Amino acid sequence: LGKLCVAPSHQRLGLARHLITHAESRARALHLGQLELQTRVELLDNHATFRALGFHEYARTAHAGFDRPTSITLRKTVA
């Protein structure tokens, strides 16, 4: 998945869940086994949201010029 963001004025309405559910349906139709996305390390609310939607941490990476992880890669199996 690319960028996924819900405007603050529209959060808590289930839109992220709806978008992820749609992505899962498309992945199944394309015979893909998983979804993958990235979020910045400091966006703790995003981590919680994606975990609640079934994603699990897969890796941590650093953007160029950083000596510490700046991004978390999350994956979800699509059955």
C-alpha positions as CSV (number, residue, x, y, z in Angstrom):
1,L,0.0,0.0,0.0
2,G,1.1,3.5,-0.6
3,K,0.3,6.4,1.6
4,L,-2.8,5.9,3.8
5,C,-4.1,8.9,5.7
6,V,-7.4,10.0,7.0
7,A,-8.0,13.7,7.7
8,P,-8.3,14.4,11.4
9,S,-11.9,15.7,10.8
10,H,-12.9,12.3,9.4
11,Q,-11.0,10.0,11.8
12,R,-12.9,7.6,14.1
13,L,-15.5,6.9,11.3
14,G,-14.1,3.6,10.2
15,L,-12.6,4.9,7.0
16,A,-9.1,3.4,7.5
17,R,-10.8,0.0,8.1
18,H,-12.9,0.4,5.0
19,L,-9.8,1.3,2.9
20,I,-7.8,-1.7,4.3
21,T,-10.8,-4.1,3.7
22,H,-11.0,-2.9,0.1
23,A,-7.3,-3.4,-0.4
24,E,-7.6,-6.9,1.0
25,S,-10.4,-7.7,-1.4
26,R,-8.3,-6.4,-4.3
27,A,-5.2,-8.4,-3.1
28,R,-7.3,-11.6,-3.0
29,A,-8.6,-10.9,-6.5
30,L,-5.0,-10.5,-7.7
31,H,-3.9,-13.7,-5.8
32,L,-1.6,-11.7,-3.6
33,G,-0.7,-13.2,-0.2
34,Q,-0.1,-10.1,1.9
35,L,-0.4,-6.4,2.2
36,E,2.6,-4.3,3.2
37,L,2.8,-0.6,4.3
38,Q,5.2,1.6,6.1
39,T,4.7,4.2,8.8
40,R,7.2,6.6,10.5
41,V,8.5,5.4,13.8
42,E,7.2,8.5,15.7
43,L,3.6,8.1,14.6
44,L,2.5,5.9,17.5
45,D,-1.3,6.3,16.8
46,N,-0.7,4.9,13.3
47,H,1.1,1.8,14.7
48,A,-1.9,1.1,17.0
49,T,-4.4,1.6,14.2
50,F,-2.6,-0.7,11.8
51,R,-2.1,-3.3,14.5
52,A,-5.8,-3.2,15.3
53,L,-6.4,-3.8,11.6
54,G,-4.3,-7.0,11.7
55,F,-0.8,-5.8,10.6
56,H,2.4,-7.0,12.3
57,E,5.8,-5.4,12.4
58,Y,8.1,-6.9,9.7
59,A,11.1,-4.6,9.7
60,R,12.6,-1.2,10.6
61,T,14.5,0.9,8.2
62,A,16.3,4.2,8.2
63,H,16.0,7.0,5.7
64,A,19.2,8.2,4.1
65,G,21.4,10.2,6.5
66,F,19.9,8.7,9.6
67,D,21.7,6.3,11.9
68,R,18.5,5.0,13.6
69,P,15.3,3.5,12.3
70,T,12.9,6.1,11.0
71,S,10.3,3.8,9.4
72,I,8.4,0.6,10.3
73,T,7.3,-1.9,7.7
74,L,4.1,-3.7,8.6
75,R,2.6,-6.7,6.9
76,K,-0.8,-8.4,6.9
77,T,-1.5,-11.9,5.5
78,V,-4.4,-12.0,3.1
79,A,-6.2,-15.3,3.1
